[in-house]
């Protein structure tokens, strides 16, 4: 996967040392906080991301590390112009 959560790195800079403290600070459930802390969460809702950004005072880009997959083709290809028939 090309995305990796970096929540533990940022949280430690704010004095949060573990998932339980992250849960206390954010109000997120302990299981969710553990998965986020360990980088094992498969999906993060916008609501959770917003909570993390507000409580950790960070931009979402600081919480996620992105490296493009080398074997994937671009998702969006440039559109080609359709050939016109009979126009002058």
PDB file of N, CA, C and O in Angstrom:
ATOM      1  N   UNK A   1       0.844  -1.173   0.000  1.00  0.00           N
ATOM      2  CA  UNK A   1       0.000   0.000   0.000  1.00  0.00           C
ATOM      3  C   UNK A   1       0.892   1.239   0.000  1.00  0.00           C
ATOM      4  O   UNK A   1       1.953   1.255   0.624  1.00  0.00           O
ATOM      5  N   UNK A   2       0.455   2.253  -0.695  1.00  0.00           N
ATOM      6  CA  UNK A   2       1.250   3.447  -0.885  1.00  0.00           C
ATOM      7  C   UNK A   2       1.079   4.477   0.229  1.00  0.00           C
ATOM      8  O   UNK A   2       1.791   5.481   0.258  1.00  0.00           O
ATOM      9  N   UNK A   3       0.143   4.238   1.145  1.00  0.00           N
ATOM     10  CA  UNK A   3      -0.078   5.198   2.226  1.00  0.00           C
ATOM     11  C   UNK A   3       0.234   4.563   3.568  1.00  0.00           C
ATOM     12  O   UNK A   3      -0.090   3.402   3.819  1.00  0.00           O
ATOM     13  N   UNK A   4       0.874   5.354   4.430  1.00  0.00           N
ATOM     14  CA  UNK A   4       1.233   4.880   5.766  1.00  0.00           C
ATOM     15  C   UNK A   4       0.858   5.968   6.759  1.00  0.00           C
ATOM     16  O   UNK A   4       1.167   7.141   6.549  1.00  0.00           O
ATOM     17  N   UNK A   5       0.191   5.581   7.840  1.00  0.00           N
ATOM     18  CA  UNK A   5      -0.167   6.534   8.876  1.00  0.00           C
ATOM     19  C   UNK A   5       1.058   6.879   9.724  1.00  0.00           C
ATOM     20  O   UNK A   5       1.858   6.008  10.066  1.00  0.00           O
ATOM     21  N   UNK A   6       1.188   8.155  10.054  1.00  0.00           N
ATOM     22  CA  UNK A   6       2.308   8.620  10.878  1.00  0.00           C
ATOM     23  C   UNK A   6       1.794   9.279  12.162  1.00  0.00           C
ATOM     24  O   UNK A   6       2.406  10.217  12.674  1.00  0.00           O
ATOM     25  N   UNK A   7       0.683   8.788  12.669  1.00  0.00           N
ATOM     26  CA  UNK A   7       0.044   9.410  13.817  1.00  0.00           C
ATOM     27  C   UNK A   7       0.915   9.299  15.061  1.00  0.00           C
ATOM     28  O   UNK A   7       1.002  10.252  15.836  1.00  0.00           O
ATOM     29  N   UNK A   8       1.555   8.164  15.266  1.00  0.00           N
ATOM     30  CA  UNK A   8       2.388   8.002  16.454  1.00  0.00           C
ATOM     31  C   UNK A   8       3.548   8.990  16.479  1.00  0.00           C
ATOM     32  O   UNK A   8       3.880   9.524  17.537  1.00  0.00           O
ATOM     33  N   UNK A   9       4.163   9.239  15.335  1.00  0.00           N
ATOM     34  CA  UNK A   9       5.288  10.187  15.274  1.00  0.00           C
ATOM     35  C   UNK A   9       4.849  11.584  15.693  1.00  0.00           C
ATOM     36  O   UNK A   9       5.505  12.232  16.508  1.00  0.00           O
ATOM     37  N   UNK A  10       3.746  12.037  15.135  1.00  0.00           N
ATOM     38  CA  UNK A  10       3.256  13.377  15.437  1.00  0.00           C
ATOM     39  C   UNK A  10       2.774  13.468  16.886  1.00  0.00           C
ATOM     40  O   UNK A  10       3.052  14.449  17.576  1.00  0.00           O
ATOM     41  N   UNK A  11       2.060  12.454  17.339  1.00  0.00           N
ATOM     42  CA  UNK A  11       1.532  12.456  18.707  1.00  0.00           C
ATOM     43  C   UNK A  11       2.663  12.495  19.735  1.00  0.00           C
ATOM     44  O   UNK A  11       2.562  13.199  20.740  1.00  0.00           O
ATOM     45  N   UNK A  12       3.731  11.749  19.490  1.00  0.00           N
ATOM     46  CA  UNK A  12       4.864  11.746  20.433  1.00  0.00           C
ATOM     47  C   UNK A  12       5.472  13.144  20.575  1.00  0.00           C
ATOM     48  O   UNK A  12       5.923  13.519  21.658  1.00  0.00           O
ATOM     49  N   UNK A  13       5.483  13.904  19.495  1.00  0.00           N
ATOM     50  CA  UNK A  13       6.007  15.270  19.562  1.00  0.00           C
ATOM     51  C   UNK A  13       5.161  16.150  20.467  1.00  0.00           C
ATOM     52  O   UNK A  13       5.633  17.173  20.963  1.00  0.00           O
ATOM     53  N   UNK A  14       3.898  15.752  20.686  1.00  0.00           N
ATOM     54  CA  UNK A  14       2.989  16.502  21.555  1.00  0.00           C
ATOM     55  C   UNK A  14       2.889  15.897  22.950  1.00  0.00           C
ATOM     56  O   UNK A  14       2.053  16.309  23.754  1.00  0.00           O
ATOM     57  N   UNK A  15       3.751  14.913  23.234  1.00  0.00           N
ATOM     58  CA  UNK A  15       3.768  14.310  24.558  1.00  0.00           C
ATOM     59  C   UNK A  15       2.809  13.148  24.748  1.00  0.00           C
ATOM     60  O   UNK A  15       2.621  12.680  25.870  1.00  0.00           O
ATOM     61  N   UNK A  16       2.210  12.682  23.682  1.00  0.00           N
ATOM     62  CA  UNK A  16       1.323  11.522  23.751  1.00  0.00           C
ATOM     63  C   UNK A  16       2.191  10.299  23.491  1.00  0.00           C
ATOM     64  O   UNK A  16       2.790  10.172  22.423  1.00  0.00           O
ATOM     65  N   UNK A  17       2.256   9.396  24.475  1.00  0.00           N
ATOM     66  CA  UNK A  17       3.209   8.296  24.402  1.00  0.00           C
ATOM     67  C   UNK A  17       2.648   6.954  23.949  1.00  0.00           C
ATOM     68  O   UNK A  17       3.415   6.041  23.642  1.00  0.00           O
ATOM     69  N   UNK A  18       1.320   6.819  23.900  1.00  0.00           N
ATOM     70  CA  UNK A  18       0.759   5.524  23.506  1.00  0.00           C
ATOM     71  C   UNK A  18      -0.678   5.683  23.031  1.00  0.00           C
ATOM     72  O   UNK A  18      -1.240   6.777  23.077  1.00  0.00           O
ATOM     73  N   UNK A  19      -1.266   4.581  22.574  1.00  0.00           N
ATOM     74  CA  UNK A  19      -2.615   4.608  22.024  1.00  0.00           C
ATOM     75  C   UNK A  19      -3.658   4.973  23.075  1.00  0.00           C
ATOM     76  O   UNK A  19      -4.652   5.625  22.757  1.00  0.00           O
ATOM     77  N   UNK A  20      -3.441   4.557  24.331  1.00  0.00           N
ATOM     78  CA  UNK A  20      -4.393   4.891  25.394  1.00  0.00           C
ATOM     79  C   UNK A  20      -4.439   6.404  25.618  1.00  0.00           C
ATOM     80  O   UNK A  20      -5.515   6.971  25.809  1.00  0.00           O
ATOM     81  N   UNK A  21      -3.294   7.046  25.595  1.00  0.00           N
ATOM     82  CA  UNK A  21      -3.251   8.507  25.747  1.00  0.00           C
ATOM     83  C   UNK A  21      -3.874   9.192  24.534  1.00  0.00           C
ATOM     84  O   UNK A  21      -4.538  10.219  24.673  1.00  0.00           O
ATOM     85  N   UNK A  22      -3.662   8.628  23.347  1.00  0.00           N
ATOM     86  CA  UNK A  22      -4.285   9.172  22.136  1.00  0.00           C
ATOM     87  C   UNK A  22      -5.809   9.083  22.260  1.00  0.00           C
ATOM     88  O   UNK A  22      -6.520  10.022  21.903  1.00  0.00           O
ATOM     89  N   UNK A  23      -6.301   7.967  22.761  1.00  0.00           N
ATOM     90  CA  UNK A  23      -7.728   7.779  22.968  1.00  0.00           C
ATOM     91  C   UNK A  23      -8.272   8.809  23.952  1.00  0.00           C
ATOM     92  O   UNK A  23      -9.315   9.415  23.708  1.00  0.00           O
ATOM     93  N   UNK A  24      -7.567   9.006  25.062  1.00  0.00           N
ATOM     94  CA  UNK A  24      -7.992   9.995  26.064  1.00  0.00           C
ATOM     95  C   UNK A  24      -8.022  11.405  25.485  1.00  0.00           C
ATOM     96  O   UNK A  24      -8.958  12.165  25.738  1.00  0.00           O
ATOM     97  N   UNK A  25      -7.007  11.749  24.716  1.00  0.00           N
ATOM     98  CA  UNK A  25      -6.889  13.106  24.181  1.00  0.00           C
ATOM     99  C   UNK A  25      -7.921  13.388  23.089  1.00  0.00           C
ATOM    100  O   UNK A  25      -8.437  14.501  22.992  1.00  0.00           O
ATOM    101  N   UNK A  26      -8.223  12.372  22.263  1.00  0.00           N
ATOM    102  CA  UNK A  26      -9.090  12.595  21.103  1.00  0.00           C
ATOM    103  C   UNK A  26     -10.535  12.199  21.333  1.00  0.00           C
ATOM    104  O   UNK A  26     -11.429  12.686  20.640  1.00  0.00           O
ATOM    105  N   UNK A  27     -10.777  11.322  22.298  1.00  0.00           N
ATOM    106  CA  UNK A  27     -12.127  10.812  22.499  1.00  0.00           C
ATOM    107  C   UNK A  27     -12.457   9.645  21.568  1.00  0.00           C
ATOM    108  O   UNK A  27     -13.582   9.145  21.577  1.00  0.00           O
ATOM    109  N   UNK A  28     -11.497   9.217  20.778  1.00  0.00           N
ATOM    110  CA  UNK A  28     -11.692   8.054  19.906  1.00  0.00           C
ATOM    111  C   UNK A  28     -11.610   6.787  20.753  1.00  0.00           C
ATOM    112  O   UNK A  28     -10.986   6.785  21.814  1.00  0.00           O
ATOM    113  N   UNK A  29     -12.235   5.721  20.289  1.00  0.00           N
ATOM    114  CA  UNK A  29     -12.199   4.456  21.018  1.00  0.00           C
ATOM    115  C   UNK A  29     -10.785   3.910  21.128  1.00  0.00           C
ATOM    116  O   UNK A  29      -9.927   4.206  20.296  1.00  0.00           O
ATOM    117  N   UNK A  30     -10.550   3.111  22.162  1.00  0.00           N
ATOM    118  CA  UNK A  30      -9.216   2.556  22.387  1.00  0.00           C
ATOM    119  C   UNK A  30      -8.773   1.650  21.247  1.00  0.00           C
ATOM    120  O   UNK A  30      -7.618   1.712  20.824  1.00  0.00           O
ATOM    121  N   UNK A  31      -9.671   0.812  20.746  1.00  0.00           N
ATOM    122  CA  UNK A  31      -9.309  -0.082  19.641  1.00  0.00           C
ATOM    123  C   UNK A  31      -8.946   0.722  18.398  1.00  0.00           C
ATOM    124  O   UNK A  31      -7.952   0.431  17.732  1.00  0.00           O
ATOM    125  N   UNK A  32      -9.745   1.724  18.089  1.00  0.00           N
ATOM    126  CA  UNK A  32      -9.454   2.578  16.929  1.00  0.00           C
ATOM    127  C   UNK A  32      -8.132   3.309  17.120  1.00  0.00           C
ATOM    128  O   UNK A  32      -7.324   3.398  16.196  1.00  0.00           O
ATOM    129  N   UNK A  33      -7.921   3.827  18.312  1.00  0.00           N
ATOM    130  CA  UNK A  33      -6.678   4.553  18.595  1.00  0.00           C
ATOM    131  C   UNK A  33      -5.466   3.641  18.463  1.00  0.00           C
ATOM    132  O   UNK A  33      -4.425   4.056  17.955  1.00  0.00           O
ATOM    133  N   UNK A  34      -5.600   2.400  18.921  1.00  0.00           N
ATOM    134  CA  UNK A  34      -4.503   1.445  18.798  1.00  0.00           C
ATOM    135  C   UNK A  34      -4.193   1.168  17.326  1.00  0.00           C
ATOM    136  O   UNK A  34      -3.030   1.159  16.922  1.00  0.00           O
ATOM    137  N   UNK A  35      -5.243   0.943  16.527  1.00  0.00           N
ATOM    138  CA  UNK A  35      -5.027   0.675  15.109  1.00  0.00           C
ATOM    139  C   UNK A  35      -4.394   1.878  14.412  1.00  0.00           C
ATOM    140  O   UNK A  35      -3.516   1.714  13.565  1.00  0.00           O
ATOM    141  N   UNK A  36      -4.831   3.069  14.761  1.00  0.00           N
ATOM    142  CA  UNK A  36      -4.238   4.287  14.197  1.00  0.00           C
ATOM    143  C   UNK A  36      -2.791   4.436  14.636  1.00  0.00           C
ATOM    144  O   UNK A  36      -1.920   4.760  13.828  1.00  0.00           O
ATOM    145  N   UNK A  37      -2.536   4.200  15.916  1.00  0.00           N
ATOM    146  CA  UNK A  37      -1.188   4.343  16.483  1.00  0.00           C
ATOM    147  C   UNK A  37      -0.209   3.377  15.822  1.00  0.00           C
ATOM    148  O   UNK A  37       0.920   3.742  15.496  1.00  0.00           O
ATOM    149  N   UNK A  38      -0.660   2.147  15.631  1.00  0.00           N
ATOM    150  CA  UNK A  38       0.193   1.118  15.042  1.00  0.00           C
ATOM    151  C   UNK A  38       0.261   1.206  13.521  1.00  0.00           C
ATOM    152  O   UNK A  38       1.051   0.497  12.897  1.00  0.00           O
ATOM    153  N   UNK A  39      -0.558   2.067  12.918  1.00  0.00           N
ATOM    154  CA  UNK A  39      -0.584   2.189  11.466  1.00  0.00           C
ATOM    155  C   UNK A  39      -1.284   1.027  10.795  1.00  0.00           C
ATOM    156  O   UNK A  39      -1.048   0.751   9.619  1.00  0.00           O
ATOM    157  N   UNK A  40      -2.143   0.342  11.535  1.00  0.00           N
ATOM    158  CA  UNK A  40      -2.820  -0.842  11.009  1.00  0.00           C
ATOM    159  C   UNK A  40      -4.248  -0.572  10.563  1.00  0.00           C
ATOM    160  O   UNK A  40      -4.921  -1.475  10.067  1.00  0.00           O
ATOM    161  N   UNK A  41      -4.715   0.646  10.731  1.00  0.00           N
ATOM    162  CA  UNK A  41      -6.074   0.976  10.302  1.00  0.00           C
ATOM    163  C   UNK A  41      -6.157   0.873   8.785  1.00  0.00           C
ATOM    164  O   UNK A  41      -5.304   1.408   8.077  1.00  0.00           O
ATOM    165  N   UNK A  42      -7.168   0.195   8.290  1.00  0.00           N
ATOM    166  CA  UNK A  42      -7.342   0.017   6.849  1.00  0.00           C
ATOM    167  C   UNK A  42      -8.126   1.163   6.233  1.00  0.00           C
ATOM    168  O   UNK A  42      -7.993   1.450   5.044  1.00  0.00           O
ATOM    169  N   UNK A  43      -8.949   1.819   7.056  1.00  0.00           N
ATOM    170  CA  UNK A  43      -9.783   2.901   6.582  1.00  0.00           C
ATOM    171  C   UNK A  43      -9.901   3.936   7.698  1.00  0.00           C
ATOM    172  O   UNK A  43     -10.042   3.579   8.868  1.00  0.00           O
ATOM    173  N   UNK A  44      -9.844   5.200   7.341  1.00  0.00           N
ATOM    174  CA  UNK A  44     -10.007   6.274   8.317  1.00  0.00           C
ATOM    175  C   UNK A  44     -11.104   7.193   7.797  1.00  0.00           C
ATOM    176  O   UNK A  44     -10.998   7.736   6.697  1.00  0.00           O
ATOM    177  N   UNK A  45     -12.154   7.365   8.585  1.00  0.00           N
ATOM    178  CA  UNK A  45     -13.259   8.215   8.150  1.00  0.00           C
ATOM    179  C   UNK A  45     -12.828   9.683   8.200  1.00  0.00           C
ATOM    180  O   UNK A  45     -11.883  10.047   8.900  1.00  0.00           O
ATOM    181  N   UNK A  46     -13.536  10.504   7.450  1.00  0.00           N
ATOM    182  CA  UNK A  46     -13.249  11.938   7.480  1.00  0.00           C
ATOM    183  C   UNK A  46     -13.508  12.516   8.858  1.00  0.00           C
ATOM    184  O   UNK A  46     -12.814  13.440   9.283  1.00  0.00           O
ATOM    185  N   UNK A  47     -14.488  11.990   9.555  1.00  0.00           N
ATOM    186  CA  UNK A  47     -14.776  12.452  10.921  1.00  0.00           C
ATOM    187  C   UNK A  47     -13.580  12.157  11.845  1.00  0.00           C
ATOM    188  O   UNK A  47     -13.171  13.017  12.625  1.00  0.00           O
ATOM    189  N   UNK A  48     -13.031  10.952  11.753  1.00  0.00           N
ATOM    190  CA  UNK A  48     -11.869  10.588  12.569  1.00  0.00           C
ATOM    191  C   UNK A  48     -10.667  11.427  12.182  1.00  0.00           C
ATOM    192  O   UNK A  48      -9.937  11.908  13.048  1.00  0.00           O
ATOM    193  N   UNK A  49     -10.457  11.606  10.886  1.00  0.00           N
ATOM    194  CA  UNK A  49      -9.341  12.423  10.417  1.00  0.00           C
ATOM    195  C   UNK A  49      -9.479  13.862  10.918  1.00  0.00           C
ATOM    196  O   UNK A  49      -8.494  14.476  11.326  1.00  0.00           O
ATOM    197  N   UNK A  50     -10.688  14.392  10.887  1.00  0.00           N
ATOM    198  CA  UNK A  50     -10.936  15.736  11.384  1.00  0.00           C
ATOM    199  C   UNK A  50     -10.635  15.829  12.882  1.00  0.00           C
ATOM    200  O   UNK A  50     -10.024  16.799  13.333  1.00  0.00           O
ATOM    201  N   UNK A  51     -11.058  14.833  13.646  1.00  0.00           N
ATOM    202  CA  UNK A  51     -10.781  14.810  15.088  1.00  0.00           C
ATOM    203  C   UNK A  51      -9.282  14.794  15.344  1.00  0.00           C
ATOM    204  O   UNK A  51      -8.782  15.549  16.178  1.00  0.00           O
ATOM    205  N   UNK A  52      -8.567  13.937  14.628  1.00  0.00           N
ATOM    206  CA  UNK A  52      -7.114  13.861  14.801  1.00  0.00           C
ATOM    207  C   UNK A  52      -6.446  15.187  14.451  1.00  0.00           C
ATOM    208  O   UNK A  52      -5.562  15.649  15.172  1.00  0.00           O
ATOM    209  N   UNK A  53      -6.864  15.791  13.357  1.00  0.00           N
ATOM    210  CA  UNK A  53      -6.285  17.066  12.939  1.00  0.00           C
ATOM    211  C   UNK A  53      -6.534  18.154  13.978  1.00  0.00           C
ATOM    212  O   UNK A  53      -5.635  18.937  14.287  1.00  0.00           O
ATOM    213  N   UNK A  54      -7.749  18.207  14.518  1.00  0.00           N
ATOM    214  CA  UNK A  54      -8.074  19.216  15.524  1.00  0.00           C
ATOM    215  C   UNK A  54      -7.309  19.001  16.824  1.00  0.00           C
ATOM    216  O   UNK A  54      -6.738  19.945  17.371  1.00  0.00           O
ATOM    217  N   UNK A  55      -7.294  17.781  17.315  1.00  0.00           N
ATOM    218  CA  UNK A  55      -6.659  17.499  18.608  1.00  0.00           C
ATOM    219  C   UNK A  55      -5.138  17.519  18.538  1.00  0.00           C
ATOM    220  O   UNK A  55      -4.473  17.895  19.504  1.00  0.00           O
ATOM    221  N   UNK A  56      -4.583  17.111  17.387  1.00  0.00           N
ATOM    222  CA  UNK A  56      -3.122  17.114  17.229  1.00  0.00           C
ATOM    223  C   UNK A  56      -2.631  18.397  16.572  1.00  0.00           C
ATOM    224  O   UNK A  56      -1.431  18.590  16.379  1.00  0.00           O
ATOM    225  N   UNK A  57      -3.574  19.270  16.233  1.00  0.00           N
ATOM    226  CA  UNK A  57      -3.269  20.569  15.605  1.00  0.00           C
ATOM    227  C   UNK A  57      -2.344  20.388  14.401  1.00  0.00           C
ATOM    228  O   UNK A  57      -1.262  20.968  14.310  1.00  0.00           O
ATOM    229  N   UNK A  58      -2.832  19.548  13.482  1.00  0.00           N
ATOM    230  CA  UNK A  58      -2.006  19.197  12.324  1.00  0.00           C
ATOM    231  C   UNK A  58      -2.842  19.136  11.059  1.00  0.00           C
ATOM    232  O   UNK A  58      -4.041  18.858  11.098  1.00  0.00           O
ATOM    233  N   UNK A  59      -2.200  19.395   9.958  1.00  0.00           N
ATOM    234  CA  UNK A  59      -2.785  19.235   8.639  1.00  0.00           C
ATOM    235  C   UNK A  59      -2.834  17.745   8.323  1.00  0.00           C
ATOM    236  O   UNK A  59      -1.937  17.013   8.742  1.00  0.00           O
ATOM    237  N   UNK A  60      -3.847  17.266   7.600  1.00  0.00           N
ATOM    238  CA  UNK A  60      -3.907  15.840   7.266  1.00  0.00           C
ATOM    239  C   UNK A  60      -2.644  15.313   6.581  1.00  0.00           C
ATOM    240  O   UNK A  60      -2.286  14.148   6.751  1.00  0.00           O
ATOM    241  N   UNK A  61      -1.984  16.154   5.822  1.00  0.00           N
ATOM    242  CA  UNK A  61      -0.764  15.722   5.126  1.00  0.00           C
ATOM    243  C   UNK A  61       0.328  15.300   6.106  1.00  0.00           C
ATOM    244  O   UNK A  61       1.203  14.511   5.750  1.00  0.00           O
ATOM    245  N   UNK A  62       0.287  15.812   7.327  1.00  0.00           N
ATOM    246  CA  UNK A  62       1.283  15.432   8.328  1.00  0.00           C
ATOM    247  C   UNK A  62       0.980  14.081   8.958  1.00  0.00           C
ATOM    248  O   UNK A  62       1.849  13.481   9.590  1.00  0.00           O
ATOM    249  N   UNK A  63      -0.238  13.601   8.793  1.00  0.00           N
ATOM    250  CA  UNK A  63      -0.653  12.340   9.400  1.00  0.00           C
ATOM    251  C   UNK A  63      -0.499  11.145   8.475  1.00  0.00           C
ATOM    252  O   UNK A  63      -0.547   9.999   8.921  1.00  0.00           O
ATOM    253  N   UNK A  64      -0.313  11.410   7.186  1.00  0.00           N
ATOM    254  CA  UNK A  64      -0.265  10.328   6.198  1.00  0.00           C
ATOM    255  C   UNK A  64       0.972  10.502   5.324  1.00  0.00           C
ATOM    256  O   UNK A  64       1.230  11.583   4.793  1.00  0.00           O
ATOM    257  N   UNK A  65       1.722   9.430   5.187  1.00  0.00           N
ATOM    258  CA  UNK A  65       2.873   9.418   4.285  1.00  0.00           C
ATOM    259  C   UNK A  65       2.431   8.706   3.007  1.00  0.00           C
ATOM    260  O   UNK A  65       1.898   7.598   3.058  1.00  0.00           O
ATOM    261  N   UNK A  66       2.655   9.347   1.869  1.00  0.00           N
ATOM    262  CA  UNK A  66       2.219   8.781   0.591  1.00  0.00           C
ATOM    263  C   UNK A  66       3.404   8.564  -0.326  1.00  0.00           C
ATOM    264  O   UNK A  66       4.194   9.476  -0.569  1.00  0.00           O
ATOM    265  N   UNK A  67       3.519   7.349  -0.830  1.00  0.00           N
ATOM    266  CA  UNK A  67       4.513   7.003  -1.830  1.00  0.00           C
ATOM    267  C   UNK A  67       3.778   6.278  -2.956  1.00  0.00           C
ATOM    268  O   UNK A  67       3.163   5.239  -2.716  1.00  0.00           O
ATOM    269  N   UNK A  68       3.830   6.802  -4.169  1.00  0.00           N
ATOM    270  CA  UNK A  68       3.107   6.143  -5.262  1.00  0.00           C
ATOM    271  C   UNK A  68       3.596   4.716  -5.482  1.00  0.00           C
ATOM    272  O   UNK A  68       4.790   4.433  -5.381  1.00  0.00           O
ATOM    273  N   UNK A  69       2.658   3.823  -5.785  1.00  0.00           N
ATOM    274  CA  UNK A  69       3.022   2.458  -6.149  1.00  0.00           C
ATOM    275  C   UNK A  69       3.721   2.505  -7.496  1.00  0.00           C
ATOM    276  O   UNK A  69       3.258   3.193  -8.406  1.00  0.00           O
ATOM    277  N   UNK A  70       4.803   1.801  -7.639  1.00  0.00           N
ATOM    278  CA  UNK A  70       5.564   1.846  -8.884  1.00  0.00           C
ATOM    279  C   UNK A  70       4.918   1.023  -9.994  1.00  0.00           C
ATOM    280  O   UNK A  70       5.177   1.263 -11.173  1.00  0.00           O
ATOM    281  N   UNK A  71       4.086   0.064  -9.628  1.00  0.00           N
ATOM    282  CA  UNK A  71       3.516  -0.815 -10.639  1.00  0.00           C
ATOM    283  C   UNK A  71       2.132  -0.396 -11.111  1.00  0.00           C
ATOM    284  O   UNK A  71       1.526  -1.101 -11.917  1.00  0.00           O
ATOM    285  N   UNK A  72       1.619   0.719 -10.638  1.00  0.00           N
ATOM    286  CA  UNK A  72       0.296   1.161 -11.055  1.00  0.00           C
ATOM    287  C   UNK A  72       0.375   2.191 -12.164  1.00  0.00           C
ATOM    288  O   UNK A  72       1.281   3.024 -12.205  1.00  0.00           O
ATOM    289  N   UNK A  73      -0.583   2.115 -13.052  1.00  0.00           N
ATOM    290  CA  UNK A  73      -0.686   3.118 -14.098  1.00  0.00           C
ATOM    291  C   UNK A  73      -1.471   4.306 -13.548  1.00  0.00           C
ATOM    292  O   UNK A  73      -2.226   4.142 -12.590  1.00  0.00           O
ATOM    293  N   UNK A  74      -1.317   5.476 -14.116  1.00  0.00           N
ATOM    294  CA  UNK A  74      -2.055   6.633 -13.612  1.00  0.00           C
ATOM    295  C   UNK A  74      -3.561   6.398 -13.672  1.00  0.00           C
ATOM    296  O   UNK A  74      -4.071   5.795 -14.616  1.00  0.00           O
ATOM    297  N   UNK A  75      -4.260   6.881 -12.654  1.00  0.00           N
ATOM    298  CA  UNK A  75      -5.705   6.692 -12.590  1.00  0.00           C
ATOM    299  C   UNK A  75      -6.433   7.542 -13.618  1.00  0.00           C
ATOM    300  O   UNK A  75      -7.495   7.159 -14.110  1.00  0.00           O
ATOM    301  N   UNK A  76      -5.865   8.683 -13.938  1.00  0.00           N
ATOM    302  CA  UNK A  76      -6.518   9.594 -14.882  1.00  0.00           C
ATOM    303  C   UNK A  76      -5.620   9.754 -16.095  1.00  0.00           C
ATOM    304  O   UNK A  76      -4.457  10.139 -15.982  1.00  0.00           O
ATOM    305  N   UNK A  77      -6.183   9.451 -17.261  1.00  0.00           N
ATOM    306  CA  UNK A  77      -5.439   9.614 -18.502  1.00  0.00           C
ATOM    307  C   UNK A  77      -5.930  10.868 -19.196  1.00  0.00           C
ATOM    308  O   UNK A  77      -7.108  11.207 -19.085  1.00  0.00           O
ATOM    309  N   UNK A  78      -5.072  11.552 -19.896  1.00  0.00           N
ATOM    310  CA  UNK A  78      -5.523  12.742 -20.621  1.00  0.00           C
ATOM    311  C   UNK A  78      -6.596  12.364 -21.635  1.00  0.00           C
ATOM    312  O   UNK A  78      -6.494  11.340 -22.310  1.00  0.00           O
ATOM    313  N   UNK A  79      -7.601  13.183 -21.732  1.00  0.00           N
ATOM    314  CA  UNK A  79      -8.689  12.920 -22.673  1.00  0.00           C
ATOM    315  C   UNK A  79      -8.228  13.230 -24.091  1.00  0.00           C
ATOM    316  O   UNK A  79      -7.566  14.238 -24.338  1.00  0.00           O
ATOM    317  N   UNK A  80      -8.586  12.357 -25.006  1.00  0.00           N
ATOM    318  CA  UNK A  80      -8.263  12.622 -26.408  1.00  0.00           C
ATOM    319  C   UNK A  80      -9.459  13.295 -27.054  1.00  0.00           C
ATOM    320  O   UNK A  80     -10.604  13.045 -26.679  1.00  0.00           O
ATOM    321  N   UNK A  81      -9.187  14.143 -28.016  1.00  0.00           N
ATOM    322  CA  UNK A  81     -10.258  14.844 -28.709  1.00  0.00           C
ATOM    323  C   UNK A  81     -10.900  13.899 -29.703  1.00  0.00           C
ATOM    324  O   UNK A  81     -10.203  13.216 -30.453  1.00  0.00           O
ATOM    325  N   UNK A  82     -12.233  13.854 -29.716  1.00  0.00           N
ATOM    326  CA  UNK A  82     -12.910  12.989 -30.692  1.00  0.00           C
ATOM    327  C   UNK A  82     -12.748  13.556 -32.092  1.00  0.00           C
ATOM    328  O   UNK A  82     -12.712  14.769 -32.299  1.00  0.00           O
ATOM    329  N   UNK A  83     -12.651  12.647 -33.036  1.00  0.00           N
ATOM    330  CA  UNK A  83     -12.550  13.081 -34.433  1.00  0.00           C
ATOM    331  C   UNK A  83     -13.901  13.578 -34.893  1.00  0.00           C
ATOM    332  O   UNK A  83     -14.928  12.956 -34.623  1.00  0.00           O
ATOM    333  N   UNK A  84     -13.899  14.703 -35.590  1.00  0.00           N
ATOM    334  CA  UNK A  84     -15.150  15.261 -36.091  1.00  0.00           C
ATOM    335  C   UNK A  84     -15.349  14.835 -37.542  1.00  0.00           C
ATOM    336  O   UNK A  84     -14.409  14.811 -38.335  1.00  0.00           O
ATOM    337  N   UNK A  85     -16.588  14.502 -37.865  1.00  0.00           N
ATOM    338  CA  UNK A  85     -16.902  14.078 -39.215  1.00  0.00           C
ATOM    339  C   UNK A  85     -17.692  15.168 -39.926  1.00  0.00           C
ATOM    340  O   UNK A  85     -18.612  15.758 -39.359  1.00  0.00           O
ATOM    341  N   UNK A  86     -17.334  15.415 -41.129  1.00  0.00           N
ATOM    342  CA  UNK A  86     -18.097  16.299 -42.009  1.00  0.00           C
ATOM    343  C   UNK A  86     -18.172  17.745 -41.596  1.00  0.00           C
ATOM    344  O   UNK A  86     -19.009  18.472 -42.131  1.00  0.00           O
ATOM    345  N   UNK A  87     -17.355  18.204 -40.684  1.00  0.00           N
ATOM    346  CA  UNK A  87     -17.418  19.646 -40.346  1.00  0.00           C
ATOM    347  C   UNK A  87     -16.417  20.398 -41.164  1.00  0.00           C
ATOM    348  O   UNK A  87     -15.353  19.877 -41.499  1.00  0.00           O
ATOM    349  N   UNK A  88     -16.753  21.627 -41.490  1.00  0.00           N
ATOM    350  CA  UNK A  88     -15.866  22.449 -42.329  1.00  0.00           C
ATOM    351  C   UNK A  88     -15.414  23.629 -41.613  1.00  0.00           C
ATOM    352  O   UNK A  88     -14.661  24.434 -42.162  1.00  0.00           O
TER     353      UNK A  88
END
